[in-house]
């Protein structure tokens, strides 16, 4: 009797031990594996959707990000849509009930997992004469002038690479002085000036070569980079000096040569 009881106790203990191991170690692994497989399938599906086979297009396709992302819903439910973001508290960037919409929660948690965003105020003082100029720049708009005295700065920091961007929306409002000569005139003068002593036009004597020698066709030529980044580092240039006048045929020759190389 005692031995039987002992045997059955031992059996229960063993069963308990094994189910304990199963629940704590194997079961979570199995569940995670299923989740991971599902995620993998979804990722593959998303990639399939965004893949372009270039030969299918007669026109270059527009740049596309995630085509399943609903920008209208994002604007409607998540983002405050203000030209100027509220300062100090990043929670105020988003609409009040944003947590009840999955799209807001998903995107915001993604953004927050990569970036830190914060706003700050930089106070500025202007001497009276300069203040008059600033007022004039902003067309005597009092709201804008007030913003110039207390400028809102937006900081975005990548948590992993520590890349850091600062945005001051007022900078975009500064007046742009019209250039003294037109862009066209500046370009044609520069082309004219540089054509007299151009190394690239005199490429036979003034550019480097690699052991493959120089390749040429009607409108283009190859040259080795004088200071390489890799064993094979070549450049392909049009023979036309004035690149603003480059024709389709000339550009095609450049790429054809690179392809042959
Ligand atoms: Zn040239």
Boltz pocket constraint, residues with backbone or C-beta under 6 A from the ligand:
constraints:
  - pocket:
      binder: B
      contacts: [[A, 194], [A, 195], [A, 198], [A, 199], [A, 200], [A, 201], [A, 202], [A, 239], [A, 240], [A, 241], [A, 242]]
      max_distance: 6.0
